[in-house]
Amino acid sequence: MVLASCAGKTGGADLAEQEMAEQLRQEEEAARLAAEAEARKAEEARIAAERLEREKAEAKKKAEEKAAFLNQHVHFEFDSFALTSEAMKVLDAKVAWLRNNPGVKISVEGHCDERGTREYNLALGDRRARSVKQYLVDSGIADARIATISYGEERPLDPAQNEAAWSKNRRAQFVIR
């Protein structure tokens, strides 16, 4: 009987050890699952942060490209509406931007220096704006996306009365409508 009694106690101890081992295994499994979940969260956060950085960089790039489009003017020689080679380079960059932004409509504003009559400068500014528009249309930009207007000598970039100022004022300028 004593042997039977000892055998019963050993079975209870084995059962308790098995339960403890099972509990330990479950705790380890829970810890492993929690660590995996934490790692997934960290990876998702890293991916989201990278995506946000890419979106910020893309938005900054688009804003810079838009600013360059708007702020880089086409300049003309005195009493001329002919496009120079430099003007064509500027316009080629604008064509690329317009192709990448097909929903954008623009106005091309023709400007002149103060020399000449008001009427003459309005007409010259119109020819400058139309010259730029024609280059854009010939480069594949839809005519309907481009309006033209002349301001003649009315909106100078530089109000000084010297060749440097007059050179700045002989321009075609772009506005997004």
Sequence and secondary structure as in RCSB ss.txt:
>XXXX:A:sequence
MVLASCAGKTGGADLAEQEMAEQLRQEEEAARLAAEAEARKAEEARIAAERLEREKAEAKKKAEEKAAFLNQHVH
FEFDSFALTSEAMKVLDAKVAWLRNNPGVKISVEGHCDERGTREYNLALGDRRARSVKQYLVDSGIADARIATIS
YGEERPLDPAQNEAAWSKNRRAQFVIR
>XXXX:A:secstr
 HHHHHHHHHHHHHHHHHHHHHHHHHHHHHHHHHHHHHHHHHHHHHHHHHHHHHHHHHHHHHHHHHHHHHH  EE
  TT     HHHHHHHHHHHHHHHH TT  EEEEEE  S S HHHHHHHHHHHHHHHHHHHHHTT  GGGEEEEE
EETSS S    SHHHHHHHSEEEEEE 
